Amino acid sequence: MGITISSKRYSCDMGCGGFGRFRNVVAEKTNDKFYKHYMRLSDSDVIFLNGEERIKFFEKYDADTIKHIEENEVSEEIADFLFKSDCQGKIDRKQSKQIYELIKECDDNLVFGYIGRRDCSKMADMKKIFSDKTKVEWR
């Protein structure tokens, strides 16, 4: 099962892993400090937390995220995009413009889609979606 991400005029398909890689690129383009914070969620010691340890970790993580926003290391709109559900989400035009500003200089050939398909989604496709001056949705 994959994700279709779309604007008013453009869309592309990718797996959950590809969408995660795209969000990692967006986080990386914010700044090093926030990127390290964001990538902490991918650490195996975090992934396998459960019970009270998991609750405590996320209470601190969420507080740290707010600090990153307050210290202007990441905008609230970018953070909102990065932490929305992988399965379904929607961002407004303001958010999509901010994301486009972060990715516009990225290599167009970065791959996020299904490698075996002729229409494999790449950064060039994501740039079209996020520069379309509309809301962006995925499901």
N, C-alpha and C positions, 0 to 999 in steps of 0.2 A: 504494500500500500504506500502511495506516495503523496506528494503535495503538489497542488497547482497554485502558483502564485500569479496574481494578475492585477493589472490596472484597467483603465477603461478600454485601451486599444491593444494591449499586449498581454501575453501570458506565457508561462513556461512550466514544465513539469520537472520534478526532482524527487529523490527519496528524502527521508528524514535526515539522513546523514549529510546529504548535499545542502539542505537548508541549514543544518547546524554549522557546516563549514562556511556558508555565506555569513551567518551571524557572527562567527568567529572573526571573519575579515572586517566586518563592521566594527566590532569591539576593538580589534587591533588598530583600526584607523582613528579611534578616539584619542588615546594616549597610552603609554606603557603602563602607568600605574593602574588605570581602570582595566586595561586588558588583562593584567595579571590577576586582578580581583575576579573578573568575569570567568577566566579560564580555571579558576579554582573549582568551579562546579564540575569540571571534567576529571578531577583527581579521583583515583580509585578509592582513596580513604574517605572521600566525601560521598561518592556514589553508593557505597555500601553501609553508610551510617543508618541506624534505625533507632526507634524508640526515643528516649529522652536525649540521647546524644545528638540525634538528627534535629530535634526541636531546638536545642541550644545552639547548634551550629547555625541554623537558618535565622534565628533571632539575631545573632551577631552579624551574620552575612547581610541581612536586610538593613540593619543599622549602618553597616559599613557602606552599603550601596547608597543610602541617603546622604552620608557624608561626601561621597564622590560627587553626587549631584550638587550638594550645597557648596562644594569647593570648585564647582564648574569644571570638573574633569570629564564629565559627561552630561549631556542635557537630559532633562526628564523625558523628553520625547524619544531619544535614542535608547535610554534605559528601558522605557516602556516596551519598545519594539523587541529588544533583546530578551526580555523576560516574559513575553506573551507565550501562550500555548503554542507548541509545535503543530498541533493538529488543526487548529482553526484560529484565525485572527484577522484583525483589520486595523489599519493605521490611517490617519488622515493625511491630507495633502501637505501640511506643515511637516509632519514626521517624514514623509517620503522625500521631501525636498532636502531635509537634513541628512538623510541616509545617502541620497545621491551626491551631495557635496563631499561626503566621506569616501565614496567609491569611484568618483568620476575619473580619477587618475590611475585606477587599478588596471592591470593587464586584462584586456578583453577576452583572452583565451583561458582564463581560470575556469575550470570545469566544476559544475555543481549538479548537473543532470545525469541521466543514464548514459553511460559511455557507449553502449552498443547502438544507440538510436541516432539516426541522421540529424534529428533536431535536438541533440544533446544540449541542455541548457548551460550557457556560459555567462561570464560576467557581462559581456556585451548585451545579452538579453536582460539581465538584471538592471543594467543602466537604462535601457529603454523603459522598463516598468517603473523604475523609481524617478525617472525624469518626465513622466507622462503628465505631471501636474494634476493628478487625481489621487483619490484614495487608493490604497493597495490592500488586497485581501489574499488570504491563503486558506486552503482547506484540503 
